[in-house]
Structure formats: structure tokens, C-alpha cells
Amino acid sequence: NNEYLNRTVGSNLCYRSSNNATETCPDWENIGIRDETRNMIVSVKWHTGTIDEVWSSSVYDNVEKFNADAVYKAEQSNHTGKEHCQESSGTYCNDEIDRTITWTGNIGLMSPSDYGYAIGKSVKDKCLSKSLNTYSSDNCRENDWLYDENNDQFTMIPVPYATYASTVFYVSSNGNVSYGGADRVRAIRPTLYLKGDVKIVERSYEDYGSIDHPFELSYE
């Protein structure tokens, strides 16, 4: 929400791995948000709540607890996940960082429910009734436009893990929603909301909106 959003050079150091380790940042001046695109983006309140239950395989595999609808409701809740991290006597639960259930800004990351809902074609109903842990089957990942077979992708939602407060959900390269440490190196997918008066430019392509001919946006 600074260098990337404004396409500027900052400290040129980005966090990587644990204990505040840093590395040289990407080239924000070339890959950041352009002026014409920045004007289309609106600052919004992002919900960062999570499931109100200590994380376990019984939650992970439970369709009623971990389908897209259930996870979306959890993201809107007032549970931070950290309240369940009490079983460790070390520093893994005691990082002294306050958790919030909302965050306001321009650029965020996708949530697990975003990935769950990004299903199209004839498999939509079947996939939406599945646990996000099983999207690698029934052609769910193949019809999910947020799936990336080459990268694990972070989400911005924490996991209510019993022994590690730094655990977050991510979309695995195998197509399932998984979980792991926030200090690990994984891909990110910058996510944003458009202003209400942004319009889709009319084009005559039969496959307009596809990968070959994506929608073009305009804003006046």
C-alpha cells in the first residue's frame, strides 16, 4: 500500500522469512500500480476473521465447516484465531502482536473464500459443496481462475492453530487450501476493489472476458 500502490521506490527492503529477515524488494517502479489504474481503486474495509475452533483435521476435512460459504462467514466474524493459541509455553503464541478482525486499505490479498467462489462452468455447484481442502478433485481447481499450478499463494486469513500464532491459510499449487507459517516464502496475488463507476469497455470479441481477450476497464 506504499511502494507497490504508488509505483515508487521506498526502503528497497522487504521482509522475507522469520525474525524480520529482509531482502531486496521487486522493481516497484515497473511492476507497481499505474496512475490510470490507481484512480480506479477504492480503499475498503477488509475482513480478517477466522474459524472459531482450534484447527484440526476434523475441521479441515469437514464440508460444513470448510466449504466456501462457511469460510466466508468465518472471515466476517470477530475471531482472530490467536485466542486459541494457548497450548505452547514458548514464543510461538506470545508474539505480542494484537490481532484485528478488519483492516482498511487499497491493496490486500485474496481470502480462502475468494478462491472457493472463483469457480465456473458446470462444476460450480459441485465444488461449492466441497471442503476447500478437496478442490484438487472433481475438476474444481481446473475451473478456478485463481488457481496457480506453479505457486503456493498466500491469503490474508489466519489459522486458529493451537501452537503457532503465525499460521495462515494459503492456496496450494495442488489446488487445495492449506495452512503454514506466515514467514514462509510463497507467492502473493495483490487484490483490490474497484470504484462503483468503473465500466467495462464494450468489445465485439466472442470470447471477451477470456484469457485471450480480457475485459478492458474505463474510468472517467
C-alpha positions as CSV (number, residue, x, y, z in Angstrom):
1,N,0.0,0.0,0.0
2,N,3.0,2.3,-0.4
3,E,5.6,1.5,-3.0
4,Y,3.5,-1.0,-4.9
5,L,0.4,1.1,-4.9
6,N,2.2,4.3,-5.8
7,R,4.8,2.8,-8.1
8,T,7.7,4.4,-6.2
9,V,11.0,3.4,-4.7
10,G,10.9,3.1,-0.9
11,S,13.4,1.5,1.5
12,N,14.0,-1.2,-1.2
13,L,13.9,-3.8,1.6
14,C,11.1,-6.3,2.0
15,Y,10.5,-8.9,4.8
16,R,11.4,-12.4,3.9
17,S,11.4,-15.4,6.3
18,S,11.4,-15.3,10.1
19,N,13.0,-12.9,12.7
20,N,12.4,-9.9,10.4
21,A,14.9,-11.0,7.8
22,T,14.8,-8.8,4.7
23,E,15.8,-9.0,1.0
24,T,15.8,-6.5,-1.9
25,C,12.3,-5.7,-3.0
26,P,10.9,-6.2,-6.5
27,D,11.1,-3.3,-9.0
28,W,8.1,-1.4,-7.8
29,E,8.6,1.4,-10.4
30,N,8.0,-1.1,-13.2
31,I,5.5,-3.6,-11.7
32,G,3.5,-1.3,-9.4
33,I,0.1,0.1,-10.0
34,R,-0.1,2.6,-12.9
35,D,-1.6,6.1,-12.5
36,E,-4.7,5.3,-14.6
37,T,-5.3,2.1,-12.7
38,R,-4.7,3.7,-9.3
39,N,-7.6,6.1,-9.9
40,M,-10.0,3.1,-10.3
41,I,-9.1,1.7,-6.9
42,V,-11.1,2.4,-3.7
43,S,-9.9,2.0,-0.1
44,V,-12.2,-0.5,1.7
45,K,-12.5,-2.4,5.0
46,W,-11.1,-5.9,4.6
47,H,-12.4,-8.7,6.9
48,T,-9.7,-10.8,8.5
49,G,-11.7,-13.0,10.9
50,T,-11.3,-16.8,11.0
51,I,-12.8,-20.0,12.2
52,D,-13.9,-20.2,15.8
53,E,-12.4,-23.6,16.6
54,V,-9.0,-24.9,17.3
55,W,-7.6,-26.1,13.9
56,S,-7.5,-29.9,13.3
57,S,-8.1,-32.4,10.6
58,S,-11.7,-32.7,11.7
59,V,-12.2,-29.1,10.7
60,Y,-10.1,-29.3,7.6
61,D,-12.0,-32.2,6.1
62,N,-15.5,-31.2,7.3
63,V,-17.5,-29.9,4.3
64,E,-20.0,-28.0,6.5
65,K,-17.1,-26.2,8.3
66,F,-14.7,-25.6,5.4
67,N,-16.7,-25.0,2.3
68,A,-16.7,-21.6,0.7
69,D,-19.8,-20.4,2.4
70,A,-18.7,-21.5,5.9
71,V,-15.3,-19.9,5.4
72,Y,-16.7,-16.7,4.2
73,K,-18.9,-16.4,7.3
74,A,-15.8,-17.1,9.4
75,E,-13.9,-14.4,7.7
76,Q,-16.7,-11.9,8.6
77,S,-16.6,-13.0,12.3
78,N,-14.9,-11.4,15.3
79,H,-12.5,-14.3,15.9
80,T,-8.8,-13.6,15.3
81,G,-7.6,-17.2,15.7
82,K,-4.9,-16.2,18.2
83,E,-7.4,-16.7,21.1
84,H,-6.9,-20.5,20.5
85,C,-3.1,-20.3,20.6
86,Q,-2.6,-21.2,24.3
87,E,-1.0,-24.6,24.4
88,S,2.5,-23.5,23.7
89,S,4.8,-22.3,26.5
90,G,7.3,-20.7,24.1
91,T,7.2,-17.7,21.9
92,Y,5.0,-19.2,19.2
93,C,1.8,-18.0,20.9
94,N,3.3,-14.9,22.6
95,D,4.4,-12.6,19.8
96,E,2.8,-9.6,21.5
97,I,1.1,-8.5,18.2
98,D,-2.5,-7.6,18.5
99,R,-4.8,-9.2,16.0
100,T,-7.6,-7.3,14.4
101,I,-10.7,-8.6,12.6
102,T,-10.7,-5.8,10.0
103,W,-8.1,-3.8,8.1
104,T,-8.6,-0.8,5.9
105,G,-6.5,-0.2,2.8
106,N,-6.3,-0.3,-1.0
107,I,-4.3,-3.4,-1.8
108,G,-4.9,-6.7,0.1
109,L,-4.6,-10.4,-0.6
110,M,-7.3,-12.8,-1.5
111,S,-9.1,-14.8,1.1
112,P,-9.7,-18.6,1.1
113,S,-13.4,-17.9,0.3
114,D,-12.3,-15.8,-2.7
115,Y,-10.6,-18.9,-4.1
116,G,-13.5,-21.1,-3.2
117,Y,-16.0,-18.9,-5.0
118,A,-13.9,-18.4,-8.2
119,I,-15.4,-21.5,-9.8
120,G,-17.1,-21.5,-13.1
121,K,-18.7,-23.8,-15.7
122,S,-20.7,-26.9,-14.9
123,V,-18.7,-27.9,-11.8
124,K,-19.7,-24.8,-9.8
125,D,-22.4,-26.3,-7.7
126,K,-20.5,-29.4,-7.0
127,C,-17.3,-27.6,-6.0
128,L,-19.1,-25.1,-3.7
129,S,-20.5,-28.0,-1.8
130,K,-17.0,-29.4,-1.1
131,S,-14.4,-28.6,1.5
132,L,-11.7,-26.2,0.3
133,N,-9.3,-29.0,1.2
134,T,-10.6,-31.1,-1.7
135,Y,-10.5,-28.7,-4.6
136,S,-7.8,-30.8,-6.3
137,S,-10.6,-33.2,-7.3
138,D,-13.8,-33.1,-9.4
139,N,-12.1,-30.6,-11.8
140,C,-12.5,-27.8,-9.2
141,R,-9.0,-26.4,-9.5
142,E,-9.0,-26.6,-13.3
143,N,-12.1,-24.4,-13.4
144,D,-11.0,-21.9,-10.7
145,W,-9.4,-18.8,-12.2
146,L,-7.4,-18.1,-9.1
147,Y,-5.6,-21.5,-9.2
148,D,-1.9,-21.4,-10.0
149,E,-0.3,-24.8,-10.6
150,N,3.2,-23.3,-10.3
151,N,2.9,-21.4,-7.0
152,D,1.5,-21.6,-3.5
153,Q,-0.4,-18.4,-2.8
154,F,-0.8,-16.6,0.5
155,T,-4.2,-15.5,1.7
156,M,-4.7,-12.8,4.4
157,I,-6.7,-15.0,6.8
158,P,-5.1,-16.5,9.9
159,V,-5.5,-20.1,11.1
160,P,-6.7,-20.8,14.7
161,Y,-3.7,-23.1,15.4
162,A,-3.1,-24.3,18.9
163,T,0.7,-23.9,19.0
164,Y,1.6,-21.3,16.3
165,A,0.0,-17.9,16.2
166,S,1.8,-17.1,12.9
167,T,-0.1,-19.8,10.9
168,V,-2.1,-18.6,7.9
169,F,-4.1,-20.2,5.1
170,Y,-2.7,-20.4,1.6
171,V,-3.8,-21.9,-1.7
172,S,-1.5,-24.8,-2.5
173,S,-0.2,-25.4,-6.0
174,N,-2.1,-28.7,-5.8
175,G,-5.4,-26.8,-5.8
176,N,-6.4,-27.3,-2.1
177,V,-6.5,-24.6,0.6
178,S,-3.7,-25.5,3.1
179,Y,-2.0,-23.7,6.0
180,G,1.5,-22.9,7.1
181,G,3.7,-20.2,8.6
182,A,3.4,-16.6,7.5
183,D,7.2,-16.3,7.5
184,R,7.5,-18.8,4.6
185,V,8.2,-17.8,1.0
186,R,5.1,-18.1,-1.1
187,A,3.5,-16.1,-4.0
188,I,1.1,-13.3,-3.4
189,R,-1.8,-12.2,-5.6
190,P,-2.5,-8.4,-5.0
191,T,-6.2,-7.9,-4.6
192,L,-8.3,-4.7,-4.8
193,Y,-11.8,-3.3,-5.1
194,L,-12.8,-1.1,-8.0
195,K,-14.9,2.1,-7.6
196,G,-18.6,1.7,-8.4
197,D,-18.5,3.8,-11.6
198,V,-15.7,1.9,-13.3
199,K,-17.2,0.4,-16.5
200,I,-16.3,-2.5,-18.8
201,V,-15.4,-1.3,-22.3
202,E,-17.7,-2.8,-25.0
203,R,-15.8,-5.0,-27.4
204,S,-17.0,-7.4,-30.2
205,Y,-14.9,-10.4,-29.3
206,E,-16.9,-13.6,-28.9
207,D,-14.6,-14.7,-26.1
208,Y,-14.5,-11.3,-24.5
209,G,-13.6,-11.8,-20.8
210,S,-11.3,-14.8,-21.6
211,I,-7.6,-15.1,-21.1
212,D,-7.0,-14.2,-24.7
213,H,-9.3,-11.2,-24.6
214,P,-9.7,-10.0,-21.0
215,F,-12.2,-7.3,-20.1
216,E,-11.0,-3.7,-20.5
217,L,-12.0,-1.2,-17.9
218,S,-12.6,2.5,-18.2
219,Y,-13.0,5.3,-15.6
220,E,-13.8,8.9,-16.1
